[in-house]
């Protein structure tokens, strides 16, 4: 093709990929054509500023609301905690971690694979679609798990239901131009963060009802760790789903294998959280964390390889 970039050594056409944004031929390994790369660089700075500003504004709002209600309430922490204080603290403790991780993932490379609008849509889908869907599925899944014993039903049911719910919430993102496996990875990560933000807020809300500041602090720290896990699990599953996608999404053996892996990792962590054994309470998160880290590393390595080229 006339004007095509050629390798100076062998004179081969090195345009082996297509732009993630507009579909035009792109230099190998770049992911973007020259025009979209320039636009993305500008958008990255603008989006980074808006993300940082949004996180800062959210944090200031939550803290200011808590302080204001504290001044208006004689005993703002202890006894009967006002619902407005609980709401502000719950939002701050539940959502600030996922919001910060959103910004980190964006700067780590999500901006190369998707638009900021698609990323925000994925977060919204995780929070507004994933959580209600998980509540419905959690009621249905135990019907399949009844033969596993009463102790295992709850963690297995919750893990299977929530991972399925988040994956279903992520699928519509493919219609917004996110069709490559690397894009699927980031879609899953953002859906997981949205899910975690909504779920964490509910858990922190429950903790604030006790009036125990130590219990609330412990819950906020614990939910921050689970937010990382939620994002990683959904990112891994969506990467495989997008990788196995042909014309439409297909439930292949690899998809089922990854679903079972992330559901099992989820169940191990949940079982450790409800276990009365000190050994299981420590060993469970370690095993789940190591398994999650290895699985995510494999998916990230695959997303960075050339086999993602379409």
Rosetta blueprint (number, residue, H / E / L):
1 X L
2 X L
3 X L
4 X L
5 X L
6 X E
7 X L
8 X L
9 X L
10 X L
11 X L
12 X L
13 X E
14 X L
15 X L
16 X L
17 X E
18 X E
19 X L
20 X L
21 X L
22 X L
23 X L
24 X L
25 X E
26 X E
27 X L
28 X L
29 X L
30 X L
31 X L
32 X L
33 X L
34 X H
35 X H
36 X H
37 X H
38 X H
39 X H
40 X H
41 X H
42 X H
43 X H
44 X H
45 X H
46 X H
47 X H
48 X H
49 X H
50 X H
51 X H
52 X H
53 X H
54 X H
55 X H
56 X H
57 X H
58 X H
59 X H
60 X H
61 X H
62 X H
63 X H
64 X H
65 X H
66 X H
67 X H
68 X H
69 X H
70 X H
71 X H
72 X H
73 X L
74 X L
75 X L
76 X L
77 X L
78 X L
79 X L
80 X L
81 X L
82 X L
83 X H
84 X H
85 X H
86 X H
87 X H
88 X H
89 X H
90 X H
91 X H
92 X H
93 X H
94 X H
95 X H
96 X H
97 X H
98 X H
99 X H
100 X H
101 X H
102 X H
103 X H
104 X H
105 X H
106 X H
107 X H
108 X H
109 X H
110 X H
111 X H
112 X H
113 X H
114 X L
115 X L
116 X H
117 X H
118 X H
119 X H
120 X H
121 X H
122 X H
123 X H
124 X H
125 X H
126 X H
127 X H
128 X H
129 X H
130 X H
131 X H
132 X H
133 X H
134 X H
135 X H
136 X H
137 X H
138 X H
139 X H
140 X H
141 X H
142 X H
143 X H
144 X H
145 X H
146 X H
147 X H
148 X H
149 X L
150 X H
151 X H
152 X H
153 X H
154 X H
155 X H
156 X H
157 X H
158 X H
159 X H
160 X H
161 X H
162 X H
163 X H
164 X H
165 X H
166 X H
167 X H
168 X H
169 X H
170 X H
171 X H
172 X H
173 X H
174 X H
175 X H
176 X H
177 X L
178 X L
179 X L
180 X L
181 X H
182 X H
183 X H
184 X H
185 X H
186 X H
187 X H
188 X H
189 X H
190 X H
191 X H
192 X H
193 X H
194 X H
195 X H
196 X H
197 X H
198 X H
199 X H
200 X H
201 X H
202 X H
203 X H
204 X H
205 X H
206 X H
207 X H
208 X H
209 X L
210 X L
211 X L
212 X L
213 X H
214 X H
215 X H
216 X H
217 X H
218 X H
219 X H
220 X H
221 X H
222 X H
223 X H
224 X H
225 X H
226 X H
227 X H
228 X H
229 X H
230 X H
231 X H
232 X H
233 X H
234 X H
235 X H
236 X H
237 X H
238 X H
239 X H
240 X H
241 X H
242 X H
243 X H
244 X L
245 X L
246 X L
247 X L
248 X L
249 X L
250 X L
251 X L
252 X L
253 X H
254 X H
255 X H
256 X H
257 X H
258 X H
259 X H
260 X H
261 X H
262 X H
263 X H
264 X H
265 X H
266 X H
267 X H
268 X H
269 X H
270 X H
271 X H
272 X H
273 X H
274 X H
275 X L
276 X L
277 X L
278 X H
279 X H
280 X H
281 X H
282 X H
283 X H
284 X H
285 X H
286 X H
287 X H
288 X H
289 X H
290 X H
291 X H
292 X H
293 X H
294 X H
295 X H
296 X H
297 X H
298 X H
299 X H
300 X H
301 X H
302 X H
303 X H
304 X H
305 X L
306 X H
307 X H
308 X H
309 X L
310 X L
